[in-house]
Amino acid sequence: MSRARTTRSGPLRGETRVPGDKSITQRAILLGALAPGVTRLRGANAGADAKAALAMARLLGARVTESRHDGILIRGGALRESDRILDARNSGTALRLATGLLAAQPFLSILSGDASLRRRPVDRVIVPLRALGADVTARKEDRFPPVVVRGRALQGCAVVTSAPSAQVKSALLLAGIQAQGITSVREATPTRDHTERMLPLFGAAVDREGTAARVRGPATLHAAEIEVPGDLSAAAFLIGAAAIVRGSDIVVRNVGVNPTRTAFLDAVRRAGATVEQEAEREASGEPSADIRVRAAALRPVRVGAGEAAALIDELPLIAVLAAFAEGKSAIRGAGELRVKESDRIATVASGLRAIGVRVEEHADGWTIHGKGRPRGGTVDAAGDHRIAMAFLVAGLGSREGVTVVGAEAAGVSDPGFLARIRSLAR
């Protein structure tokens, strides 16, 4: 495992960009493999999760080429059975969405991933897919990968999801566009809607009403041109760094600001930093903007159950930012973090204690007693990219610096993260 260290920095200044949105990239890859014709992705994420989705698409018969000039070209429309296990590596998105996509394909597929992914639950997607008639099983009574999909004809139906998950919703919609009739997916809490925005670009109409999305199958798909905006979840770490380092003033260009993803920006504003959206525009159904961030003395933050789902990827970072506020912050309703790439609630609590922050761990979050400027120390990222990046950010504002063990995990979503931070800190 590699180590990386960040130390107290002068103000972050200048402008930068982040990799393309990881969630949008993986959805476009899978839909590009399913849709006849040549789909082009520009600005796609180049991290390990996206590479896993591309490798799966190739094994399923899609022809994929990549170039700096043309972006990623995917010739799809004729999926075939693979004689190899489809390896999603660490990507829950690739595994769960591909499970839905393959449920209607007339062949056998086996999907798995790395040791971390094989500990993440899949019953939450298997059970609702069975309502459409899918034949999907997994080990430990359908709880964990590997997943075996015996593709068959599906029948649309109405499904109410039991837990807020864009991955589960998207898997059902990908199955639904191949099923007979209408498939309706209703959520108790709205989750990111990248799939609903993207499906019409590939020819599959989506009706939305409140927290329900409906598709009619079988849809007649076609290839699409997809412009991928910068990943807000990657930009969040640069935004967080600028928020805690005094005197910082940065601009992150062309970041996706889908309304289902911007709760983090609101949380940082509540904490006291100045966050502005400039040059707003839209491409491929997704809004984007340049985001300007200026540092300020941070206030304690409170995140409740009603807000946690919209912040789920950024909550480890918010917990770290809370360590730089003077006073007590409370983050609850985040039990979903227990089944991410690591047990993020336990891993964040351990990391905060390692850098000298008092924290109380709860089943669904933390109470964090901020000290304004933590001491610093050594933190184990536990193979989790968001933990690695959050504590590398912490090092920039700490008194003694932070060493992250397993810092290579950052490459899952942003291989150039450290270089970007260092370029802004010059």
N, C-alpha and C positions, 0 to 999 in steps of 0.2 A: 504494500500500500504506500502511496506517495503522501508526503507531507507538504503543506504550504503554510506560509506565515504572513500575516498582515500586521502592520504596526501603525501606531498613531500617525495620522496623515494631516498635512496642511489642507486648506480648502480644495474641494473638487471643483474643477472649472472646465468649461468647454462643452462640446457636443459629441454625441456618439450614436451608434445604432446597436440593435440587438438582433439575434437570429430570428428567422421567421417563426410564427406561432406554431408550437409543437402540436397542439390539439388540431388546428386546422390542417396542418401538413399531413398528419396521419389519416384524417378523414378523406382528404383529397386523394391520397395514394390508394386507399381501399376502394373508393368509388371509381377512381380511374381504372383500376384493374377490372371492375365489374362492367363498366360502360363500354360499348363498342366505339372504336375510333381511337384517336390519339389525344390524350389529355396532357396539357402543358401546365406545369407548376413553376411559377417564378417567385423567388424569395423564400423558397422552402427551408424549413429547419434542417440543419445538417447534423444534429446530435444523434446519440446512440439509439434513442427510441424511434426516430424517423427512419434510421437505417434498418432497424429491425422490421418495420412495416414494409419497407422496400424489398427486403430479402424475402419476406412472406409472399409479397405480390409476385415476385419472380418465380418462386417455387410453385405458385398456383397457375403459372402459364403466361402471365403478363410480360411483355417485352419492355424493358426499362433502359433508357439511356440518360446519361447525365452530362451536361456540359455547362461551362461558365456562361456561354452566350445564349443557349436555348433554355437553360434551366433543366428541369426533369421532364422527360417525355415518357408517357406510359401508354403503350398500345394494349388495350384491354378488350373485354367482351367475350372471351372464350376461356373461362376458368376450367382447370382440369385437376384431377386428383394428383396429389403429390405423394411420392413414395418415401418422403422424409417427414419428420416431425416439423411442424411450423413453429419456429422458435421466436417468441416475442421478446426474448431477453428480459429486460426490466420493465417493459411497457404494458401496464394494465390496459391502457387505451387500445393498443394493437390487439391484445388477446381478446378482450371482451367484445370489441366491435367486429373483429373477424369471426368470432363465434356466431354472432347474429347474421353476418353476411353469408357464411357458409351453411347455415342451417337449412337454406333452401336450395343448395347446390346438390346435384344428384350423385354424390360420391362421399367417401369417408375422409375425414380430416382429423388429425391429432394436433392439438396446440399445447405448447408448454412455454417455459421461460426459465430464468435463472432461479437460484435458490430463494431469493427474496420474493419473486413473483409467485413461486410455487407455494408460498405461505399466505397468499392473499385470496380472499374469498371469491368464488365464482358462482355460488348458489344463487346469489341475488340476480344474476342474469339468466342462469339456467331455468329457474322456476318460471319466470314470466314467459320465456321463449317456448316453454312447453304448452302454454296456453294457446299458442299458434299451431301446435302440433309438432314442434321440433323434437327430434330425438338426440338429446345431448346429455352426456354423463361426465362425471369427474370422480376423482378419488375421494376417499373419506366421506362417503355418502353425499357426493356431489358438491363438496365444500371447496376443494382445492384442485388446481391444475396438477397433472395434465388433464385436458379436456378432450373428450372424444365426441365428434360431431358426425352423425350419420345423416347426411342431407336427404331431404324429402320434400314433397309438396306441402305447402303451408296454407292455412286458412286464417284470414284476418279476423281480429277480434278486439274487444276493448280491454285494456290493461290499466290497472292502477298500481303504480310502483310503490313499494313498501318503504324505500329509503331514497333520499335525494341523491341521484347519481346521473350525470350526463352520459356516462358510459353505458349504463343500463338502458336509458332512454334511446340512445343512438343505436345500440345493438338491436332493439326492437324495431326501430324505424328501418334499419337496413334489411331486416328480415321482412318487414311489412311491405316494402316496395317490390318484393318478389312473391308475396303471398297472393291468394285469391281474395278480393274484396277489400274492405276498409279495416285498417289497423289504427286504433286510437290509443295513445299513451298519455295518461294523466298523472301529474306529480303533485304531491302535497306542497312542495316548495319548488319554485322555479330554479332550474339549473342552466348552465351555459347552453346556448342555442345554436352553436356552430353547424350542427348537422341540419337543423331545420332551414338555416340560411343557405346551406350549400346544395341540398337536394334539388331545388328548382334549377340550379345552374346545369345539372346533369339531366334535366327533363322530368323529374319527379315532383309533382305539385304537393305542397304541404299546406293544410288548413290549420290555423291556430286560433284557439279560443281560450283565454285565461291561461291555465297551466296545462292545457291539453294540446297535443299535436296529432294530426290525422294524415295518413297517406292512403292512397288507393293502389292496389297492385293487381296484376303485375304491371309495373310502370315500364314505359318504353324509354330507355336511357340513351344518352348520347355523350360523347366526349365534351370536355369543357376546358376553358382557359381560366386558370386560377391564379390570382395575385395574392400572395400570403403576406399580411402585415407583420410587423415585429411583434414578438411575444410579450404581452404585458406581464406575464408571470416571471419572465427573465428580466424585463425592465424594472420590475419591482425591487430587485436587489440593488440596482444602481440608484433608484429613487430612495430606497432606505439608507444607502450609504450617504447620499447627499443630505438627507434629513438629519443625520447624527453628527456630521463633521462640520464644525462651526465655520461660517463664512462661505459655504459651498453654494454654487449656482450652476446647474447643468441643464442641458437640453438633450433628451433622447428622441431621435427622429423616427417618424413613421411607425408608431406603436399602435397596435390594435386596441380600440377602446369600445369594444362590444359592451353594451350596458349590463350584460350578465357577468361581466368580468371586472367592472370598475369599482366595486365596493372597497378594494384596497386603497384606491386614490382617495376616496372619502374618509377612510380610517386615518390615513396619514395627515389629511387636512385637519381632522378633529384633534390629532395629536399636536398640531401647532405648526407644521411645516407649510410653506406656500407651494401649492401644486396647481399649475395652469395648463390647459389644453389649448394648443395653437394650431393653425393651418389644418383645420379639420376637413376630412375628405372621406370618400367611400370607394371601395373597389371590391369586386367579386362578392358583393352583398355584405361586406364587413366594413364598419367605420374605423378610421384610424386618425391619429393626430400626432403632432410633436408635443412632448410633455416637458415642461420646464419646472424644475424643483429648486427651491431655495431653503436653506437650513434655518432652523429656529430652535429655541429651547423647547424640548418636548414635554407634553403633558401626559399624565397617565391615560391609558385607553381602556375602554370597556367594550367587549364584544359579547352579545347574548346569543341565545339559541337561534333566534330568528335571522341573524346576520351571518352566522358561522358558515352555512353551506355556500354562500356566495364568496367567501373568503378562504375556502378550505386549503388551497394551494399556498396561500400567502401567510397563513396563521403562524407557522414557525418563525417567519421573519418579523411579524408583528410582535410576537413574544420577545424577540431579541430587541426590537425597538423599545419595547416597554422597559427593558433594563436600563435604557438611557434616559428615561423620564424620572422626575423626582416624585416619588409617591407610589401608591398601590394601583396596579392594573389588574383587571379580571377578564379572562377569556374563557367562556363556557360554551356548551352546545357543540363541541368539536370532537365527539367520540369517534367519528369517522377516521380521524387521524391515527387511531390505534391500528388500522389495517392498511396503511399506505406502505411505501417502500421500506420503511421501518415503523416501529411503534413511535410515531413522531411526538406524542405527548411525553412519553418516558425519555426519549432521546433528547428533546429540547430541555426538559427539566434537568437532566444530567449535565448537558452542556452549559446551561446557565449557572449551575452550582460550580462547575469547573472554572468559570471565569469570575467567581466571587459574588454571584447574585443570589439573594434569598428568594426561593420559589417554593410554592406549595403545589403539588401535583394532585389533580382531581381526575376522576374517571373520564371527564369530558373536557379537560382544559387545565388552566393554571391560574394561580394568583401570584403575581410577580411584584416584588418590592423593589422598585427602581432606585438606583443610587446616583443617577446623573452621568457617571462615567465609571463603568465596571473596571475591575483590576486587570482582567485578562488571564490567559492560561492555555491549557491544551484540551482540545475537544475531539472526541471520536465521532466522525460523521456517520458511522454505522452503515456505510454503503449508500447513503441517501443524498441525492444531489441537492435537495433544498436545504437540508441540514448543513451540508458543506458550505454552500454559498451564504447562508444566513450568518454563520459564525465567522466566515472570512470578512463579511461586512462588519461584524462586531469588533474585529481587530483594529479597524481603521479609527474607531473612536475610543478604544480602551486605553488605559494608562500604560500597560506593559506589552500589549500585542496579544494576538491569539494564533496558536498553531493548530491547524486542522489535520487530523490523521484521516487518511482516505479522501483527500481533497480531489482525487481524480474523478470522483462521483459527479462533480460539476459538469463533466463532459456529456452527461446524459441529455442535458437540455441546452447548455451553452459552453462549448469547448473553449471559447475565447474569453471567458468571464474575467479571469485574473488580469489578462492583458488589457481589457477594457477599463477595469478599475484603476490599474496603474497608469494608463494613459491620461485619465482624468485627474490623477493626483500629482501630476508633474508641476 
